[in-house]
Amino acid sequence: MKTIIITTDFSESALNAARYATKLAKSINANQIVLYHAYDNLPVGTDLPMTDVVPSLIEEQSFSNLRTVQAELEQVLGEDSGVGIHLITNNFPLLRGIEGLAEEWHANLVVAGTTGRGNLEQVLIGSNTVNLASSLKLPLLIVPADADYEPIQKVVFACDLRKVSHSTPIAEIGQWLERLGAELLVLNVTLERKRANPDTIMEQYKMHALLDVYQPEYHYTTSDDIAEEIEDFAEDHDAGLIVTIPKSYGFFERLFRRSVSKQLIKKSDIPLLLLREKEE
């Protein structure tokens, strides 16, 4: 792991994500962090000041805010960490800006915070994050607003058992397990009352063939709320990270749709790592 891009809009949840990512960078021996603010995507309310005047002053204020965040992150890193922090701001749309930086800096990971409402599904409400989740070709780590970094000892890989051998990025999952020194828990959740798929057993065999080298635990369950079941499982097993592979925007709609009451009540402090499908 060489370079991590951290996106920020200077909200408290984004600042927390930056702190989390910085601790992660230090623990996995990343070389550099690119702290990025796209001021074209500025939200209505932020926790650091932004001016509402000409673009040059907006850029100047963006750099000032980035330097404030950098100072805090350098305290997190401590002396002689070996991790450099680089500041970038522009008025590009968020996805375009990140893609350009990823190519320029050869980035391995992008980190974004939630909107501050706490639930994993809330991250998918904002159009910017949905765009990143569905279109970004790099791994995307989404950090809940209340997450505090601790060494990750268990990783939950939530999979849907569809075209397993063609879509599962086995090598990348293995790299993350090695970086973190973590155990792997494989979880498949199917909807209750869903008609049995005759291909499921064969896909399970394929999954075992691909992942048995990492000596994981396998768990197969049913629920009427897939997202809730994944979150509950991860919490019950003290997992520090949930990994999944987005197949499409529709996947997110199905996985994270909940009732309003559950959205308000249920919270998760577990970050979500989105990996890309393996290219055939």
Secondary structure, DSSP 8 states (H G I E B T S, - for coil): --EEEEE--S-HHHHHHHHHHHHHHHHTT--EEEEEEEGGG--S--SS----S-HHHHHHHHHHHHHHHHHHHHHHH-TT---EEEEEEESS-HHHHHHHHHHHHT-SEEEEE--SS--GGGGGTSHHHHHHHHH--S-EEEE-TT-------EEEEEE--SSHHHH--HHHHHHHHHHHT-EEEEEEEEETT----TTHHHHHHHHHHHHGGG--EEEEEEES-HHHHHHHHHHHTT-SEEEE----HHHHHHHH---HHHHHH------EEE------
